[in-house]
Amino acid sequence: MDERSNRLLKKPNLMAARGGELQPRTLDSTNCPPKGDRGEERRRVFQQPAKRHARLAVGLMSGTSLDGIDAALVRLAGPAEQPRVRLLAFVTLPYPPEVMQRIMRVATGDWITAGEVSQLNFLLGELFAKAALRVCRAGHVSPHRISVIGSHGQTIYHQGRPAQIPGHRAAVGPNTFQIAEPAVIAERTGVAVVADFRTADVAAGGQGAPLVPMVDYLLLRDGLKGTVALNIGGIANVTVIPADAKPLDIVGFDTGPGNMVSDVLVRYFTREQEYFDVGGRCAALGKVIEPLLASTLRHPFFLRRPPKSAGREQFGPAFVARHFLSRKRARMEDLLRTAVELTARTIGDALARFVFPRVGIQRLIVSGGGAHNRLLLNRLVELLPSLTIELSDRYGLPVDAKEAIAFAILADRTLRALWGNLPSVTGARRAVVLGKIVQP
């Protein structure tokens, strides 16, 4: 391994990942006060005494990769605004192929009836409940000991900016739609469920994404080092945490496609027999198609200033068909190599354009499925030579489990009536309590 690659830190500390506790400093409501006509009432709610006893929570997450449900069982100690977090168990429940195909049909805008959406909502509720029960068994914990389940659900549509309604003069503002019926999860598990996290932020004028920056702030901020937390899922997003940051200092946004373009290509060329390029091995055999890369980099999303969020609507199958699959003679390996380069380049460009001129950054902490792609990580090392690049495992947050852990923590905050969004990240007018609580 060359000297540059050595900046990817040593093998993750698995003991820390499984048993380490993270102890961030206090996040109090006065740092980011809610605004609005009922501000005094909200301040009284946020400043209520926080419970400090240890509690167990489950986080459930399925992202834009549509590959399954991640479930994390965590132990939270201390007050909700200053949690100490220990991961007790983590499992992934893969979607059955037929379920994945049904989700894909909905998420890509295929013609589908309201009845099919309703059926899928309840079907996913059953699968999310199964994932929650499975992670409890893996952690040897009875569901009756769980204080809350935080279920992100499955996003089937996300629109972060106002858009025209087809066939109407009226425009509609940002909107988002996640399914996996929380009432089913609560009924099957006997545990209170917090779900539908994004809509409260959207109602307050935000884009509803990204939401994990709140947890990045709680767990990864440092008094001396500026940090970027990079999650590479279907979409790549960053949380920018200046040294000794306060909540209003945090910036977060989606940089563009993460694994999404590569995943669509693999599914296309293997006729749905494979769903992703394991470790980036196939892409590593290819060469970048420079004209293709140049055309994709001209997408207007990349020049748009934060706050901004993206999804399958921008970089899903339609994007891949228009830019990649239209090159009929291109080899799969070269298309995949170009997709990886697009991800790496847009991450690097976003930091250079929107972050480095304003904030001193010393380290990049990577999580998500893309953290397993060695080619992608090596390209980030080459593109970002001034940064120490680490995996989130070193901080007790295994790369595959981090987002599920985050929604367990956000659900715990909701139970305590503590705000969960960062307006400086999402663009919301004020900080809000996220999610809807469903009792069993």
N, C-alpha and C positions, 0 to 999 in steps of 0.2 A: 504494500500500500504506500502511495507516495506521501510526501510531507503534508500536502494540502488535505488529503483524505484523512490524515491523522487528527485533524481538528474535529472530526466527528468523534465524540468522546468514547471512552471505553465501553465495553459491553454493559448494558443496563444493570443497575444494582437491583437484582430481583428480590432480595430481602427487603429493600426499601420499598419496592413496588408493591409487595404484598402486605407489608406490615408497618411501613413508615407512617408517621403522623406529620401532617403539615400544620404549622401553627402561625398563621398570618396575624398581622396587627389588626387592631380594632378598626372596623368600618362603621362609623356612626352616622346617623341621619343628618347631622348638621353639616357634613361635608358636601352633601348633594341634596339640598332640601327640595321637597315637592312644591310645585307652584300651582296656582289656580284659586278659584273662589273659595274652595274649601281647604285651603292650605293649612290653617290652624288645626282643623279637625284631623287632617292627615298626619300632621306633626305629632299630635297626641297619640295616634295609633302607632307610628313608627318608633316613638320613644317609650313605649310600654316596656316594662321589665322583661328581659329575655330569659328563657329557661336555660339553665346551664347543665342539666343532667345529660348523661350520655343517651343517645337514641340511635336506632337503626333505621335506615332508609334505603329504598331501592330506586335506582334510576333506569329508565327504559328509553332507548334511542334507536331509531332507524333513519338513516340519512338518505341523501340523494343517490347513493350507490345502489340502493334497493336490494342489498344482498342478504339482509336479515335483521334481527332484533338483538341489539347489545343490551345486556342486563348487568348492572353493578349493584352489589350489596355493600353498603358502607356503614361504618360506625362514625357518628358525629358526636363530638364532645365540645363542651363550652357553649357560649351563647351563639345563636344563629348568625349574628353579624361578625363573629370571630371564631369560626368552627375549626376544630382539629379533626382531620379526616383520616380514616384508616379504611383501606379497601379490604373487605373480608372475602369476597368471591366475585368472580366475573365469568359470564357465559355468553355465548352467541347462539341464538336460535336461527338457523338459516331458513329463509322462506322456501317453501316447496316451489318447484319450477312453475307450476300452474298459477300459484298466487303471485309470484314475481311477475309473470306475464300479464296478469290482470291489473296489477298496480301500474305496470309500464303503460298499458293501454290508457288508463286514466291520466297518468302524469304527462303523457306526451300529447294529450289533446285529441285522441281518437274518439270517434262518435260512440257515446255510451249513455245509457239511460240513467235517470235518477235512481231507479230501483237497483241497478247494478252498483252504484256508488254506496247506497244504503247497505246492501248486502256485504260489500267489501269492508265497510266501516265496522260492522259487527263481527265479521270473520277475523279482521285484524285485532279487534278487541279480545277475542278468544286466544289468539296467538301471543299477544302481548301479556295476557294473564298467564299463559303457559310459561313464558320466559321469566316472569317474576317469580313464579312458584319454583321453577328450575333453579334459579340462582339462590333462592332460600335453601333448597335442598343441598346445593353445592357448598353453602356456608354453614350447613347443619344448624339452621335457625328456623324456628317455627314462624309462619307468616303472622301469627298473633302477636309476635314481638316487634313487628315492623310498625313504626309510627306513621310512615307515609310512603307512597309510591309516586314518583314523578315521571309521568309518561309524556315524552315529546310527541309521540304518535308518528304517523307517516305523512310527510308533506306530499300532497298531490297537486298543489298549485301555490305559487308564490309570486306576487307582483309587488315589487318594492317601490314603484313609482306610479304616479297617476297615468291613466291611459284611457283612450277613447273606447266607449262601448260600441261594438260592431252594430251598425244599422241605426245608431242613435246619435244625436248631437251631444248628449251629456257625456261627461267624463267621470270615471270612477277613480277614487284615490287608491293608495296602497291597500292591498288585501292579501290574505293568506288563508290556506285551508289544510288542516291536518286531520287525518282520520285514525281510528283505532279506538272504538267506543269506550270511554273511561268507566261508564256504568257497568259494563261487562267485566272490566278488570277489577273493579271494587267488589262486585258480587262474587266473582270466582275466588278472590284472595281473602276477602274479609277485611281489607285494609283501605283506609282513605286514599283517594287518588287525586293528585293535582295534574291537570292536563290543559291543553289549549293555551300554552304559555304565550304565544306570539301576539294574540289578538289585542290584548290590553295595550301593548306598546303601539300597535297600529292605530288603535282608537285614539291614542294620545298624540297622533301625528308622526309616529316613527315608522320605520320600515319593517319592524318586527324581527329584524335580524341584523347582525348576529347577537345572540344572547349569552353565549359562553364567556364573552369578555368580563362579565361580572365575576365569574368564578376564577378566571385567569388573574384578575386583580386581587381577589381574596387570597389566592394560594401562591402566586408566582412573583409578586412584586418584591423588589429588593431596595434597600436604602441607598445602595451605592451604584448598582448596575442598571442601565436602561435595558429593557427586555422586550423582545417581540415573541409572542406565542403564536406559532403558525400551526394551524390544523389543516391537513390535506385530506379531505374526504372527496366526495364527488365534486364539490366546490372547495376551493382553497380560501381560507380567511385568516386574517391576522388581528391580534390584539397588541396594541402598542402601549407599553407601560414604562413611562419615564422613571428614572431613579427617584426614590422617595415620593412616589406619585400619590395624589389625591384622586378621588373618583372623577372629578371634572377634567383631570388631565388625560384620561384614558381615551384612546382613539382605536376604533376597530372597524374593519370593513372586509368585504369579499374582494379578493384579488382577481378572480376569474376561475376557469376550470381547474379542478384538481385532478382526480382520477376519471372524471366523467367521460371525457373524449376517448381516452384509452379503453375504458370499459365498453363503450358503445362499439368501438372498432372490433374488440375481441369477440363480442357477442355476434357481430355481423359476420366476421370471417369464419367463425367456428360453428355457425348456425345454432347458436344458443347452447352449445355443448360446454363452453367455457365462458366465465364471466369477467375475468380480469387477467392481466399479464403478471403472473406470479414473480415478484421481485424485480419487475422490469426486464426480465431475461430476454424476452423476444425483442423488445425495443432496443436493447443493447446490441443486437445483431444488425440494426438498421442504420441508415444515414439520414440526416435532416434534409428534407426537401425545402430548400431555401425560399423559392417562390410561394410555396404553400404557407410556410411560416410567416412570411411577410404579409400575405393577404389576411391571415387570421389576426395578426397583431394590429390590423387597422380597425378592428371592431370598436365601435365608439365606447363600449363599456370601460375599456382600459384607460381612456383619457378622462373619464368622468371623475370628479372629485368626491371623496367621501363626505357624508355617509352614503354607502351604496351596498346593495346586496344583489345576488344573482342566483340562478337555479337552472333547472332543465329547460326553462323557457328561453334562456339565452344560449346555453351551451350544450343542449341535449341532442337528440337524434337529428333534428332539422339542421342544426349547425354543422354536425358531422357530415350529413349527406351533402350539404351545399359546398363545403370546403374540402372535405377529405375523400368521400366516396365518389365524387365527380371525377377524380383522377383515376380513370379506369385501369391504367397500366401500372399504377404504383404498387409496389410490394407492401404487404401487410407490415413487415418489419420497419420499412421506411416511414410508413404512416404513423406507426406507434412511436418511433423515435421522434418524429416531428411533434406528436402530441405531448410527449414528455418535455420536449424543449419549450413548447408553448407554455406549459405549466411553470417550468422553472423561470423562463424569461419574464413572464407576467408577474410572478412573485417578486423577482429582483427589481423589475421596473417600477412596480408599485411602491416598494420601499424607497427606491432612489428618488421617485417623484414626490411622494406624499409624506414620507417619514424622516429620512435622513437630514433634509434641510432644516427640520424643526426640532428634532429630538436626538440626543446622543444615545446610541444603541451599542451595547457591547455583546449581547448574546441573543441567539435565536433558538427557541425551544420548540421542537417539532413533535407533532402527534398526528393521529389519524392513520388510515390505511396506507396513505402515500409514504409514511415513514418506513415502510418495508421495501420501498422501491430504491434499491441501491444506486441505480443510474440517476434517479432524480436527486437523491441526497448529494451525490458527488457533483452534480451540476450546480446545486445551491452552494456547495463549498467553493466552487470555482467562480461563481458569480458574486459571492458575498465574502471576499477575502478578509474583510475587517472584522467579521463576527466569529465568535465561538459558537459552533453549532452543536446542540445537544438534543437528546431525545427526552421526552417528558417522563420516561420511566425513572430517570435519576431523581425526580422530585416526588416519587410515590404515585405517579399518574401514568400507568401503562398506556402506551400509545393507542391501543384499540379501545381502552376502557374510559378514556378521559371524558368524552362527551356524555356517556351514561352517568358517570360520577357527577358531572356538572348538573344534570337535571335532578339528581337526588338532592343536591345542595340547594338548587333553586326551589324545589318543592318544600324543603324544610323552611326556607325563608318565607314562602307564601303562607305556611301554617302560622308563622309568627307575625304575619302582616308586615313584613319587611319588603321594601321595593327590590326588584330583581333585574331591572334594565339599567343601562347607562345611557342617558339621553345624548351624551357627547358621542356615543357610538351609533345609536340607531336614528338619531335626529328627532326623537320624541320631544314634545314640549315640556315634559316633566317626568320625574321618576314615578313608576307605578308598581303596585303589587301585581305579579304575573299569575296567570292561570285561573282555572275554575276548580273548585274543590267538590269532589263527589264522595259522599259517605257511603259505606257499604250497607 
